[in-house]
Amino acid sequence: MKKLNHKKQKGLSMIELGLVFTVIAVAIAGTLYAYSSVKNAYNIQQTNTEMQLIATAEEAYMYDSQAQGPQTDLNKLHTMGYIDQDFSKTNSPFGGTYSVASVSDTDNERQFTIALNVHDTGICQRMENEWSHASAMTKANCSDKTITITYNPKS
């Protein structure tokens, strides 16, 4: 009988090493996807909160000044003390800047819009969907990656 000369294997074979790297890569990809999803959800929530702060400040300004038609800008809302943060100088979580403007209406109601470019159609549509179901006072529109919220405080 011939004796087979088998050496004991030390370490991992190339196939085993490839499987280990594949499992690690899948785990990292899953973690990055989950992180990205959570970060987007947080940014959307933060943006919605900031837009609500701006809307509350604008509504208070309109009520106090009885303004109808072109009213104020974000910097003026800040300097007059209606909001603590100057949103005209800070970017949203998506990098865009907020803008506020009045909306002319035939019924002479006090309406205004808040707009923000979010640089992503999917995020814009998600925010439009959330704002459309928020309240009767708001109407949301997503156009060209810009979310526009129209407020009618008398609704």
C-alpha positions in Angstrom: 0.0 0.0 0.0 1.1 3.4 -0.8 1.0 6.0 1.8 -0.6 9.2 0.8 1.3 12.3 1.8 -1.3 14.7 3.1 -0.2 17.9 4.6 -2.3 19.6 7.1 -4.0 22.7 5.6 -3.0 26.0 7.3 -5.3 29.0 6.9 -8.2 29.5 4.6 -8.6 28.4 1.0 -9.3 31.0 -1.7 -12.9 29.9 -1.9 -13.4 30.3 1.8 -11.7 33.6 1.8 -13.9 34.8 -1.1 -17.1 33.7 0.8 -16.0 35.6 3.9 -15.4 38.8 1.9 -18.7 38.4 0.1 -20.6 38.1 3.4 -18.8 41.2 4.8 -19.5 43.2 1.6 -23.2 42.3 1.8 -23.3 43.3 5.5 -21.6 46.6 4.8 -24.0 47.3 1.8 -27.0 46.6 4.0 -25.7 48.9 6.8 -25.0 51.8 4.3 -28.5 51.4 2.8 -30.1 51.5 6.2 -28.0 54.5 7.2 -28.9 56.3 4.0 -32.6 55.7 4.5 -32.6 56.8 8.1 -30.6 59.9 7.2 -33.1 60.8 4.4 -36.0 60.3 6.8 -34.3 62.5 9.4 -33.6 65.2 6.8 -37.2 65.2 5.5 -38.5 65.5 9.1 -36.0 68.3 9.9 -37.0 70.2 6.7 -40.7 69.8 7.5 -40.1 71.2 11.0 -38.2 74.2 9.6 -40.9 74.9 7.1 -43.5 74.7 9.8 -41.5 77.2 11.9 -41.3 79.6 8.9 -45.0 79.2 8.2 -45.9 80.0 11.9 -43.6 83.0 11.8 -45.1 84.3 8.5 -48.6 83.7 9.7 -47.9 85.6 13.0 -46.3 88.5 11.0 -49.3 88.7 8.7 -51.7 88.7 11.6 -49.8 91.4 13.5 -49.3 93.6 10.5 -52.5 92.9 8.8 -50.4 92.5 5.6 -52.1 91.4 2.5 -50.0 91.1 -0.6 -46.2 91.3 -0.7 -45.0 91.1 2.8 -41.7 90.1 4.3 -38.7 87.9 3.7 -37.0 85.4 5.9 -34.3 87.8 7.1 -36.9 90.3 8.2 -38.9 87.6 10.0 -35.7 86.9 11.9 -34.7 90.5 12.7 -38.3 91.3 13.8 -38.1 88.3 16.3 -40.7 86.1 14.7 -38.2 83.2 14.3 -34.9 82.6 16.2 -33.0 81.3 13.2 -32.2 83.3 10.1 -33.3 80.8 7.4 -32.2 83.2 4.7 -28.6 82.5 5.6 -28.7 78.8 6.5 -29.3 75.9 4.1 -31.9 73.2 4.6 -30.7 69.7 5.4 -30.8 69.1 1.6 -28.6 72.1 0.9 -31.2 74.4 -0.7 -32.3 77.7 0.7 -35.9 78.5 1.8 -37.9 81.3 0.3 -41.2 82.8 1.3 -43.6 84.8 -0.9 -47.2 86.0 -0.9 -49.8 84.5 -3.2 -52.3 86.8 -4.8 -55.8 85.6 -4.4 -59.1 86.8 -5.8 -60.8 86.5 -2.4 -58.2 88.7 -0.9 -57.3 86.0 1.6 -53.8 86.1 3.1 -51.9 83.2 1.6 -48.2 82.6 1.3 -45.8 80.0 -0.1 -42.6 78.5 1.2 -40.4 76.9 -1.4 -37.3 74.8 -1.2 -35.2 73.0 -3.8 -34.4 69.5 -2.5 -32.2 68.4 -5.5 -34.0 65.0 -5.7 -37.3 64.2 -7.4 -38.0 61.2 -5.0 -37.6 63.3 -1.9 -39.6 66.1 -3.4 -42.5 63.8 -4.2 -42.3 62.2 -0.7 -42.5 65.6 0.9 -45.4 66.6 -1.3 -47.3 63.5 -0.2 -46.6 64.2 3.4 -47.7 67.9 3.2 -50.8 67.1 1.1 -52.1 65.0 4.0 -50.9 67.5 6.7 -53.9 69.8 7.1 -56.5 71.7 5.2 -54.4 74.9 5.5 -51.7 73.5 3.2 -51.3 72.5 -0.4 -48.1 71.0 -1.6 -46.6 70.9 -5.1 -43.5 69.3 -6.3 -42.1 70.8 -9.5 -38.6 70.5 -10.9 -37.2 69.2 -7.6 -38.7 72.1 -5.7 -41.3 71.6 -3.0 -43.7 74.5 -2.7 -46.1 74.6 0.3 -49.0 77.1 0.0 -50.6 78.1 3.3 -54.0 79.6 3.6 -54.5 80.3 7.4 -58.2 80.9 6.9 -58.9 77.4 5.5 
